[in-house]
């Protein structure tokens, strides 16, 4: 038999290469803290003020609407006290039961002398004569002329009374215009004249008769006024 030493050696088993080792992570450098002096508190032990956490709205969500500050309630201003009604200057004449033509002539004379006159209850003045003739006269006066060029006769009691006084004044002259400006006529009694003393015109009072005279209110209603 051949010698074992002389026989060719069996091929050795192939060794697998070793896996490379992972590099080590570098060590964090050591922080050397200086020794605290006497009476000094170390920074780690100092209480730190906690900062308020701020919340950030998530993406895609609308930020909450901020409420506007409500202004303080203001007190409503107190309305001023109403001023007392001014007492009219001049003489207040009550036309109740006065004949229109006679009262207008007396008032025209007093106006030319520079007196201020305020007439109330103009619708209660009367026009003497038969009812048919009185109403026919005012109908003709109202229908006279044209709508565009006139003359335009009034149909309300205060304006008829003023028109009658104007006919007894030189109203085309300065003297007559100034006198007519001193006259004021009212239907009824306005509130500012309710407590003012009123006078009448004795020479213009209607005389008692069997037939009641026609009042200026009835004439105005016939002409279309709402009184």
PyMOL commands that set and color helices and strands:
alter all, ss='L'
color gray80, all
select helices_A, chain A and resi 43-45+100-112+122-124+131-143+157-166+174-181+191-193+202-204+216-222
alter helices_A, ss='H'
color red, helices_A
select strands_A, chain A and resi 91-94+117-120+126-127+183-185+214-215
alter strands_A, ss='S'
color yellow, strands_A
deselect
rebuild
show_as cartoon
